[in-house]
């Protein structure tokens, strides 16, 4: 299903040839192939029994449920349009990771992929992430299927296995994702996610840790609420600490110092333990991302069986709406100059607050009304999400972590570790 042929170009770029999508590796933004302009998609669609999409032909079957309106969004790539608010958020996150996490040769530790095709196989979107065959998130009514074997990705996690299988151990993936939903001020069937993954070898995780040479990543035990059956408690807690510290630094970079953060226990099929991060913004607790320790079965199947890691995912629209005071998610699709010009700033970190005009407001005149869906029918949205709403408790894990890290380590901002 996937061809992992590698071709090295210069000293930075690696291109992987794949059946479903192209992947580029580098410490700078890379573009793989070319995509038709957004205006071309209006004329595309099912021609006979074949759909032409992003330069490829897909046979249609009883799973195919893409409408012309959905197709018109494919290839818009709002996150890559310079000075668009989603582009600003992406660039701020990318800048943070490039500056804060540097490899041994002075190059960024994390590589960034923001132009991967949104057309993926159902195996990539579900099976590679250990989502059961009968999981409700697979329902036709909740997804946009190209046909029975291909679909528009429902999350950027669909690329995790491919990138791990290519030998990458620290990367960010940014892209548009598609889930059938009713449109209102907070929900839209097309939105944008940013995914982060990092793996650790035994040496990387335990270097600098007290008695680290005697510690192990793996063991055969039983699964608990705190760890997987193949992970040691020490390895789990150190990965969890690094994950939460990384994300606490990220949101502090975005929102400023003094931010109150809390962690909520959660469930995802592809991580355990799993958490949601909430921040207290203007007196209101807001969910901003989901994360967790990667399921070792997923990591092993991708060929990285000697490593352990974490993953997180966040919604760009969610962050942009909070940071820029954008009241309606549909505004991100506006091509009105009165909206776009407000985000043409010389510094991506400049504070911007969206302001609508009173005489001719943007919302009523330039956006679809509430309740108008992009497809004639609507399923019940059941993405893999949180099953619980309890605060993450430290328990004995916090004591183990403190013993490993030593007295000089600060857990500021990670109280619920």
N, C-alpha and C positions, 0 to 999 in steps of 0.2 A: 504493500500500500504506500510505503514511503521510501523514496530513494535517497540515501544519505551520502551521495557522491559529493565530495568537497573539492573546491578549486580555490587555491590561494592567489590573491591578487595583491601585489605589493607586500606590505607588512601589516596591514590593518584589516582588510576586508576578506570575509569568507562568504561565499555564496553557496546555498544549498538548493539543489534542484529537487522539487517535490511535486507529487501529482496534484495535490490540492492547493498548495500555496507556496510562494517563494519566501525565503528568509535570508536576511543579510545580517552579518555580524560586523560590528565596528563600534568605535567609541564616538561616532558622530552619526547624525541622522542619515539613514540610508533609504534609498528608493529602489524598489525592485520592479522592473518593467514599467509600463505606462498604462494608464486607465483612461477610458473614454470620459469626455467632459460630462458633467451632470446633465446637460441639456439633451445628450444623446440617449439617455435612459428612458425618456418619455416615449421614444419610438420603439424601444425594445420590449420584448415580452414573448409570450408563447407564439411561435410561428409554426403552425401545424402542431407537431408533437415535440418540438425542440425549443428550448429557451436559450437565447444568446445573452450571456452575462459576463462582463469583464473580459471579453475576448475569448470566452470558451463556450462550448455548446453542451447543454445538459438535456437529456431526454426527459420528457414530462410523464408523470404517472399519477395515480390517485392520491399521492401525498403532496403534490405540487399545490401550493396555496399562496403564491406571491401575486400581489396586485401591482398595477402600474404605479400607484402612489408609493408603495414600498420601494419598488425599483428606482423611482426617481430620487430616493435618498441614498441609494448605493453609489459610492464613488464621490459623494460630496466631501467627505473627510474634513469635517469642520475643525477637528483637532490639528490639522496641518495647514489651515488657512491663517496666514500671518496676521496677527493682531485680533483675531477672533478671541472672545473670552475663554473658550475652551483651549485654544492654542496657548494663551497666556498661562493658564493653570498647568498645562503639560510642560511648558518651558520652565516654569518655576520649580516643578518637581524634578525635572531632568537636571536643572542647574544645581539643585541641592545635592542630588546623588553624585553628580560629577565632582563636586567640590569636596564633599564630606567623605567619600569612599574611593580611595586611590590604591591601585595595585602596586606591586613591588617595583615596577619600572616607571612609576609616575603617571601611568595612564589610568583613566577611570575604571573602577572595578566592575561597574554595571554597564552593560551594553543596552542600547535602546532600539526597539523595533516598533515603528509607528506606521508602517505601510504594508502590513500583511493582509492578504485577501480576506474579506469577511466570509467568503464561501468556504466552508469546511465540510468534512465528512461527519456523519452522525457518530462515527467512532471517535473522532477527535473531540466532538462537543460533549459526548456522554461517556462512552466506554473507557476512554483513556483516563478519565477522571473518577473511575470506579462508581459511576452512577448506575444503579441497578436497572435492568431491562424494564421493570414494571414501575419505575419511579414516575410520579405524576409530572415531573418537569419535562418529560419527553413528549407529552401529549401534543397532537397536531394542533389543537386549539390554542396552544400557548406559544407556538414557535412558527417561524417562517421557513417552510421546507421548499427547497428547489426541486427535490424529488425524494424518493425513499432512501437514498444514500447520501445526499448532500443537503445542506441547509445554510442559512445565514446564521453565523455564530450567535449564540445566546449569551456568551461571556468571553472575555479575552483569555480565560483559562483554557480554552480550546487549543491554545498553542503551547501549553506547558510541556506536554510530553515530547513534542517535536523538538523543542529547543533543548530540553534535557538530553534527549537522544543524540543530539548533535554535539554534545560534550560541553555545553554552556553550564555555568554554575552560579551566575549572578546576572540577572537581566530584568528589564522593564519592557512590558508590551502595552501599547496604547492603540485603541481602535474603536470603531463603531460596533455596537451590538444591537441585536434585534429580538424583542419579545412582544408578542401580541398583547395589547393592553388598550384599555379605554383612555382616551385623551382627556386630560384636565390640566390644571396649572402645575401639578407635581409629577404627572406621568405622561410619557410619550413612547410609542412603540420602538423608536430608534433613539439610543443614547450612547454615551461614550464611557469606556472604562480604562483604567490604568492598573496593570497587574505587575506585581513584583515578586521575584523568586530569588532565594539565595541558598546554596548548599555549602556544607562544611565537611571537610575530612576530619579524621580523628586529630591530626596534628593541628589543624586550624582552630578547632573548637577548644582544645584543652591546653594549647600553649599559653603560658602565663597563669594557669590555674594551679592552685595548691595541690600537690601530689598528682598533677595531671598525667604524668607518664603511666600511672597505674589505673587510670580510668578507661572505660570502654564506651563505645557508642551503642553497642547492641547486646542484647541478652534474650533468652527465651523465657518469658514469664507470662503473666496474664494481663489482659487489657483492663485498665481502670479509667476513672474519670480524669485522671491526671496524665496518663501516658498510654502509648501503644504497647502491645505485647512484645515487640522486638526492640524497643528503645529502653536504655537504662534511665533511671530517674535523673541522674546527673546530666546526661546528654540532653534530655527533654527540657530540663529547667534552664540550661544554658542557652539552648536554641530559643526557648520562649523569652528569656531575658533579652537576647539580642534582637529578636523580632519587636518586642514592645519598646525597647529603647530606640530602635531605628524609626519606628512610627511616631513615637513621642517627639523625637527631634524633627521629623518631617512636619507635623502639624504645628509645632512651635515656630518653625521657619515660615509657614504659611500664615498663621494667625497671630504670632507674636508671643512674647514671654508672658508668664503668669496664667497660662491656660490651664483650667481644671480638666483632667482626663480621668475617665473611668473605663473599666473593661467588663464586658458582659459575656458570660459563658454562652456558647453558641454551638450549632451543629452544621457542618458541611460534610458531604460524602468524601471529600478529598483531603481534609485536614483533621487532625485530632492530637491534642485538644484544640478547640477553635474558639475564637473570640470576636466580638464586635467592639470597636472603639467608639466611645461617645465623648463629646466635648461639651463643656458648659459655655455657651455663647450667648451673651446678653441675657443671662439668667435662665436659659432654656437648654436642656440636655438634648443634643442632636447626634444621631448616628452618622458616622462619616466613612467607616470602612469595615470590612471583615477580613479575618486573618487566622492563621493557625500553623501548627507544625504539620508539614506535609506527610500524608500517608506513605509509609515506607513501601508498601506494595506498588504504588505509583512510581516512586523513585527507582525501585529495583527493576521494574518492567522497562524503564527507559535506559537502563544500563548503568546507573549510578549507585550500585548496591553497596559501595563502600562509603557513601556519604549520607548525611542527614540534613534536612533543611526546613525552611519556612516559606510561606507564600502569603501575599495579601492582595486585596483588590478594592479599588475605590471608584466611585462615580465622579467623573469630571463635572457634570452638570450640578451635582449636589454641592460640591465645593464652590463652584463659580456662583451659584445662587446665594450661598452664604456670604462669600467674600465680597461680591460685587452688588449685593442687594437687588438681584434680578428676581422679580416676583413670580415669573411664569416660565416654565421650562420650554414652552413653544417659542419664546423669543429667540432662542438660540438659532432657529431656522430662518429668522427674519433676514431679508436682504435690504431692508430699509437703511439708508445711510444715516438716519438719525440715531439708530441703534449702534451700528458698526463704528461710527466715528468716535464714539465715547471710549473706545478701547484701543485707539491708535496712540499708544504711549511710547516714549523713547526708552523707558526702563520697565522691564517686565514686572518688577517688584513695586512699581508705583501704585498707590492706593487709588482705586476707581470705585465710584458709587453710581450705579445706573440711575438716570433721571428721565422719566417719561415727560412728554409734553402735554400740557393741559388742554390746549386748543384742539390738537389732533393727536390723541393718544394712540400709541402703537397697537395695543392689544385688540381693541374691537375692529380695527380696520384692516389689519394685515395678517391675522392669524385665524386658523379654523376655530369655530366655536367649541365650547366645552361639550364633550360627549361624542364628537365626531371621530370615528375610528378610521384607520387606514384600510380595514378589511370589513366585509359585511357581517362577519360573526366574531364572537369573542369567547375565548376559553377562560377558565379560571387560572390566574397566574399562580404557579406553584414552583418558582425557581428553588433550587437547593438553598435553604436559608436557615435561620435560627429556629431551634426547637424550644429553647428555653429563654428565660429572661432574668436569670439570677446573676448577681454580681460574681465575678471571678474571685474566688477566695485563695488566700496565700497558703494556708494549711502548712503541712510539714515541708512542702516544696520550697517555700520562702526561706526556711531555715537551712535546707540543703544548699540553696543557691548562695546564701550569705557565707556559708562555710567554704564553698568553692571559690568565691570571689575574694574573700578576705575582708578585713576591717576597713580598708581604704575605699571600698566601692560605695557609691551613692545610688540609692533606688528612688531618687526624687522623680516624681511624675509617674512612677510605676508601682504605686502603693498596692495594687491588687494582683501583683505578680504571683 
